[in-house]
Amino acid sequence: MKKNLFFVVPLVFGIIFSSCVTTNQTVIEKNQFDGELQDFELEFARLDGEMLLKKNAALVSEAEKLCSKIEFSLNDSGLSSSALARLYALEGSASLLAGKKAAAKLLYEKSDAAFKADVRAVILLSRLQSEDAEKLLSQAEHPLFKLETALNAYRENDFAKAVAFFDEAFVKLDPLYRTYYGAARENAWRLRSVSSTDDSLKLKNSLSVFEMVSLVKAETSLLDSYAFEKSVTDSQMYKKISDAGLLDCVSLPPDYSNSVSKNDSATKIICARFLWNIYCARKGFSPEAKSRYSSAFIAAGRESPVLDVKSDSPDFDAVLGCVEREILNLEDGVLFMPEKPVSAVELLESVKKIR
């Protein structure tokens, strides 16, 4: 009996030791992944905070690199469903920063399929303009939801609300969030007593789509026919003109791949789309008349006369229509520069030419 016990004890000890090693290794791997995930979260926050104030090619490139890093981590076959959901949602949000809305929508769907209602997935859905996600943001107490509410308020120029929610979020989040979004919070503090109709908006060198609509609403009468009430907020006006199709392309059927959201940059080609739709609506153009340039060029197999806007672009008609009527101009008489951010001054100069 003692002899048998002599062999059993080492065996049991070996099993326990092996189990402990495996458990420890699992804990180490989990800690490593949690650290990597936190790095992704903070890297996204840094880019998001910077791009809230400015958007340039260098930052877009960094967002694309972050997408690649997350994609590499997604190749790990040992990830839990909740980890997959978070990574997909983070990559989707980074894709939005890089201007890839179609990819962001697909990544949201993957996140939702992996694990329902991940915090980052709800935020991504909100940025993709879902009313359901907006309701979730307002009902939940998660500090990231508070931060997202602050960012939404900032983008809509509700600066007093933005300050309140920034401060509430910063108390509970990693201190680096205050570092990355601090400049936006300070801007909001300085501008908290002004509204979107004040001169502050007219001084901006670049605009979001929401700000583009707000500025045209505040400074012209071009959108008055879309608001029959005496007082319409910027958010209500944005919804009205969106429902009216003023932000839809006309050269191709509008869909998720060519749609814009209120937080997107108001680039020159998006500005052309908006202004062309306004012009056509004022003239009472039919759908065929609005898209006559693309119809004629494609039927004849002709190349676009604008070197950096192809004839199969969803905004080909908008660009040619605006250039022909001198609402918008070619840069140096050659290139349109479709991705160039439009300043408030440039936008106001352009809308003056719509009669």
N, C-alpha and C positions, 0 to 999 in steps of 0.2 A: 504493500500500500504506500509506504513511504517512497518507494522507488517511483511509483506512478505519479505521486504528488510532485516529485522532483522535476518531472517532465512537464506537468500541467502548469505549474506556476510560471515558468519562463514563457510558455505559450500564451497564457492569459495576459501577462505583462506586455508581451509583444503586440497582442491585439489592441490593448489599451493604448500603448505608445503610438502604434500606427494610426489609431483613431484620433488621438490628440494631434498628431502631425498633420493629418488631413484636415481636421477642424481649424487648426491654426493657419494652415495654408489658405483655407477658404476665407477666414477672417481677414488675412493679409490681402488677398485678391479683392475682397469686397471693399476694404479700406482704400486700396489703390484706385478702384473704379470710382468710389465716392469722391475721392480727391480729384480725379480726372473730370468727373461730371461737374464738380464745383468750379473747376478751371474753365470749362465750357460756359457755364452760367455767367461767370464774371467777365469772360472775354466778350460774350454777347452783350452784357450790360455796358461795357466800355464802348463798344461800337455803336450800340443803340443810343447812348447818351451823346456821343459825338455827332452822329448823323441826324439827331433831333435838331441840332443847331446848324449843321452844314452837311452837304453831301457832295463828295467828289470821287474821282476815279480811284484814288488810293484807298479810300475807305470801302468802296464797293469791292475792290480786289481783296481786302482783308476779310470781308464778309464771305466771299467765295472760298477763301482759304479755310475759314472756320467751318464751312459746310463740308469741305474735304476731310478735315480732321474728325468731325463727328461721323462722317460716312465710314471712315476707317474703323472707328470704335464699334460701329454697328455690325462689323463683320465678326465680332466675338460671339460664338455660338452659345456661350454660357450665360448670356444676359437674361434677367428676369423680364416678365412682360411689362412691369412698371418701369424698369430701366429703359426698355425699348421705346415705350411710349414717350418718356421724357426726352430721349435722344432724337426721336423723329420730330417731336414738337420743336425742340431747339433748332434743329436743322431747318425746319420749315420757317421759323422766325428769322433765322439768318438768311435764308433764301429770299425772304421779302425785302430785307435790307439790301440784298444784291439785285433787286428788281425782278426776281423770278417768281411771279405770282402763281403761275400754273404749277410749278414745282412745289411751292408752299402748300397749295391745296391738296396735292397728292400726298405730301408728307403728313398733313393733318389727318387724312383718311387712314394712313398707316398707323399713326399714333392712336387714333380712336379705336382701331381694330385690335391693337395690342392690349390696351388698357383704357377703360372709359374714364373720361373727365379728369385727365392729368392736369395739374395746375397750368403748366406751360401750354398744353393743348387748348385749354379754354382761352388763354391769352392770344394764342395764334388765331383761333376762331374769331375772337373779337377783332383782331387786326384785319381779318378777311371780311369784316363787316357783317357779322351775324348778330341779329337783335337778341337771340337767345343767349349768346355769350355775354352781351352787354348786361343782361339781367343777372346772370350769374356773378359777374364782377361786382355788381352793386349789392348783392345779397350775401356774399361770402366775406369772411374776415381775414383771409390769407394776406400777408403783407405784400406779396407780389401783385395781388389784385388791387390793393390800395395804390401801389406804384403805377400800375397800368391805368387806373382811373385818373391819377395825376397827369400822366402822359397824354391821355385823351383830352383832358381839360386844357392842357397847355396847347395842344394842336388846334383846339377850337377857340383859343384866345380867352378862355375863362380862367384868368390868371389867379384870382383870389382862391378859387376852388383848387387849382393846381398846387398852390403853396400849402394849403391845408392837408391835402392828401400826400404830397411829398414828405412833409414833416411826420405824418402818421406812419408812413412806410419806413422811413429812415430809422425810426426808433427800434424796429424789430429786425431789420435786414443787416447783413454784413456791412461794416463801415465803408467798404469800397463802393457800395451803391451810392452813398452820399458823395463820394469822390467823383464817380462817373456821371451822375445826374445833377451834381451840385450847381453847375453853370446854368442849367435850365431852371433850376429852382430859384437861383438868384435873379435871373431874367424875369421870371414870373413875379417875384417879389417887387421888382422895380416897376413892372407894368400892371400890377394888380388893380390899379384904380382906373385903367383905361379899358375900352371895349374894342371889338374888332373894327369899328368904324373910325377909330381914332387915327391920328397921323402915324402912330407907331407901325401900323401895317404897311403904310405907303413908303416907309423907309427901308423895307426888307429887300435884300439882293437876291433872294430866292424864296419861292412860295411853295406851300403844299397845294394840292388840288382844292382842298377845303378853303384855304386862304384865298386862292384865285377866285373862287365863287363869291366868297365874302366881300372881297374888294370890288368886284363888278357890281354886286348888290348895293354896296355902300356908296359908290362913286358915280353910278350911272342909273339910267331908268330902263336899261335893256332887259332886265329880268322882272320888271313890275307886273307884266301880264301873267306871270306864274304864281303870284301871290295876291289873292283877292282880299285877304284880311288886311286890316289897317297896320297891324304890327306883326311882322314875321321874323323870328330869330334866324341867325345864320344857319343853325342846324336844320330848322324847318325848310329854309330855302334850298339848302343842299339836297334834302330829300326830294323836294318838288322838282328841281331841275334834273335830278338823277332819274326820277320816275318818267320825266318828259323826254328822256333820251339825249339830253344835251351833252352828256359825257360819253356817249356811244360813238364808235367809229361808224363810217358810212360806206367805206370801200369794201368791207367784208362783213359778213353777219356778225353781230356782237356776240361774244361768248366769254367764258372765264379766262381764256388765254389773252384776250386783248382788252379786258375791262380795266378800269382804274378804281382805286379806292381813295378816300378823302385824305389819307396820310401819304399818298404817293407824291413824288416831286412833280411840280408843275413845269415840266420841260417844254421846250418850244413846240414839239410836235403835239403834245397834249393840249397846249394852249391853242394851237391851230385847230384841233378837233373841236374844242369848246366854242371858239369864235366862229368857225364855219357853221356849226349847228345853229348858233344864235342868228347869224346872217341869213341862213336858209329859211329859218322859221319866220323871220321878219319879212322875207320876200315871198313866203308861201310856196317854196319849191316843193315839188313832189319828190319821193325817194329816188326816182330815176334821174331827175334833174340834179339832185345832190351828188350823185355818183357818176355823173356823165363823163368825167375825165378818165376814170379807171376803165369804164366800159369802152370808151373809144380807143384808148391806148392798148388795152389787152386784145381787143378785137383785131386791131391792126398789127399786133405783134411789135409795137414800138417800145423803145427804151424810154425810161423816165428822163425828162429834160433837167431834173434836179439830181445832181450826181449822188447825193447821199440819202435820197429817199426813193426806193425802188417802186416800180409801177404796181407791184403786188403787196405793197404796204397797206395795212388796214386804214392808214390815214393819208393815202396818196391824194384823194380828192380834196381833203381838208387843206393839205399843204399847197396844192396847185391853185385851189380856189382863193386862199388867203394871199398867196403871192401875186396872182393875176390882178387882184383888186387892191394890192398894196396895203392890205391890212397887216401883213407880216412881210419882212424882206429877206432876201438871200444875203448871207454874210459875205461881204466883199463882192457881191453880185454873182457868186458862184455856188457856194454851199449853203444849205439851209441850217445845218448843225442841229439836228432834231433833239439831241439829248442835252442841249445847253439849258441850264436853269433860266427861267424868265424872272426878271426883277419886277417889283411892283410898278416902277416907273415905265418899264417897257410894256407891261400889260395895259396900263392906263393909256399910253400913247396909241396902242393898237385898237382898243375898243372905241376910241374917238373916231376912228375911220369907218366904223360900221354905221351905215345910214339906213 
